[in-house]
Amino acid sequence: MDLTWEVLAPDYQRLVGVLEAEAGGSGLRARELAVQLGLEAARAKAEGLRSKGKRLVERGRPADERPGVFTQRRAAG
């Protein structure tokens, strides 16, 4: 199931936006996502983002082709 921007909560929209801006890159770990979002790279912040990232992966938004590294899902075909 592919989600649209409009149905995502603002925190999730920001997370997906950072991943889309990083498109073509090698992906971001949770601590790197925290920094990109203007948060401190503390373990607690990273764990919260990792949980949100995993929830989005389950719903088909970003991909986690390597454990702990989130990337924008590649278009099929």
C-alpha positions as a Markdown table, in Angstrom:
| # | Residue | x | y | z |
|---|---|---|---|---|
| 1 | Met | 0.0 | 0.0 | 0.0 |
| 2 | Asp | 1.6 | 3.3 | -1.1 |
| 3 | Leu | 0.7 | 6.3 | 1.1 |
| 4 | Thr | 0.2 | 9.8 | -0.1 |
| 5 | Trp | 1.6 | 12.9 | 1.6 |
| 6 | Glu | -1.8 | 14.1 | 2.8 |
| 7 | Val | -2.5 | 11.1 | 5.0 |
| 8 | Leu | 0.8 | 11.2 | 6.9 |
| 9 | Ala | 1.2 | 13.1 | 10.2 |
| 10 | Pro | 3.5 | 16.1 | 10.0 |
| 11 | Asp | 6.5 | 14.3 | 11.6 |
| 12 | Tyr | 6.2 | 11.5 | 9.1 |
| 13 | Gln | 5.9 | 14.0 | 6.2 |
| 14 | Arg | 9.1 | 15.6 | 7.3 |
| 15 | Leu | 10.9 | 12.3 | 7.5 |
| 16 | Val | 9.8 | 11.3 | 4.0 |
| 17 | Gly | 10.7 | 14.7 | 2.7 |
| 18 | Val | 14.3 | 14.3 | 4.0 |
| 19 | Leu | 14.5 | 10.9 | 2.3 |
| 20 | Glu | 13.2 | 12.3 | -0.9 |
| 21 | Ala | 15.8 | 15.0 | -0.8 |
| 22 | Glu | 18.4 | 12.3 | -0.3 |
| 23 | Ala | 17.1 | 10.4 | -3.3 |
| 24 | Gly | 19.9 | 8.7 | -5.2 |
| 25 | Gly | 22.1 | 8.7 | -2.1 |
| 26 | Ser | 23.2 | 5.7 | -0.1 |
| 27 | Gly | 20.5 | 6.3 | 2.5 |
| 28 | Leu | 20.4 | 7.6 | 6.0 |
| 29 | Arg | 20.7 | 6.1 | 9.4 |
| 30 | Ala | 18.4 | 7.2 | 12.2 |
| 31 | Arg | 21.0 | 9.6 | 13.7 |
| 32 | Glu | 21.7 | 11.1 | 10.3 |
| 33 | Leu | 17.9 | 11.6 | 9.9 |
| 34 | Ala | 17.8 | 13.4 | 13.2 |
| 35 | Val | 20.5 | 15.8 | 12.2 |
| 36 | Gln | 18.8 | 16.5 | 8.8 |
| 37 | Leu | 15.6 | 17.2 | 10.7 |
| 38 | Gly | 17.3 | 19.7 | 13.0 |
| 39 | Leu | 17.2 | 17.4 | 16.0 |
| 40 | Glu | 20.1 | 16.4 | 18.2 |
| 41 | Ala | 21.7 | 13.1 | 17.3 |
| 42 | Ala | 21.0 | 11.7 | 20.7 |
| 43 | Arg | 20.2 | 8.0 | 21.1 |
| 44 | Ala | 16.6 | 8.7 | 22.2 |
| 45 | Lys | 15.9 | 10.9 | 19.2 |
| 46 | Ala | 17.5 | 8.3 | 16.9 |
| 47 | Glu | 15.4 | 5.5 | 18.4 |
| 48 | Gly | 12.2 | 7.5 | 17.9 |
| 49 | Leu | 13.0 | 8.1 | 14.2 |
| 50 | Arg | 14.1 | 4.5 | 13.7 |
| 51 | Ser | 10.6 | 3.4 | 15.0 |
| 52 | Lys | 8.9 | 5.9 | 12.7 |
| 53 | Gly | 11.0 | 4.8 | 9.8 |
| 54 | Lys | 10.2 | 1.2 | 10.4 |
| 55 | Arg | 6.4 | 2.0 | 10.5 |
| 56 | Leu | 6.7 | 3.8 | 7.2 |
| 57 | Val | 8.6 | 0.9 | 5.6 |
| 58 | Glu | 5.8 | -1.5 | 6.7 |
| 59 | Arg | 3.4 | 0.8 | 4.9 |
| 60 | Gly | 5.4 | 1.0 | 1.7 |
| 61 | Arg | 6.9 | 4.5 | 2.0 |
| 62 | Pro | 10.7 | 4.4 | 2.4 |
| 63 | Ala | 12.8 | 1.3 | 1.9 |
| 64 | Asp | 15.3 | -0.3 | 4.2 |
| 65 | Glu | 17.4 | -2.3 | 1.8 |
| 66 | Arg | 20.2 | -2.5 | 4.3 |
| 67 | Pro | 19.4 | -2.9 | 8.0 |
| 68 | Gly | 19.1 | 0.4 | 9.8 |
| 69 | Val | 19.5 | 2.5 | 6.6 |
| 70 | Phe | 16.4 | 4.2 | 5.2 |
| 71 | Thr | 16.2 | 5.2 | 1.5 |
| 72 | Gln | 13.5 | 6.5 | -0.7 |
| 73 | Arg | 11.7 | 3.6 | -2.3 |
| 74 | Arg | 12.8 | 3.2 | -5.9 |
| 75 | Ala | 10.1 | 3.4 | -8.6 |
| 76 | Ala | 9.1 | 0.0 | -10.1 |
| 77 | Gly | 10.0 | -0.7 | -13.7 |
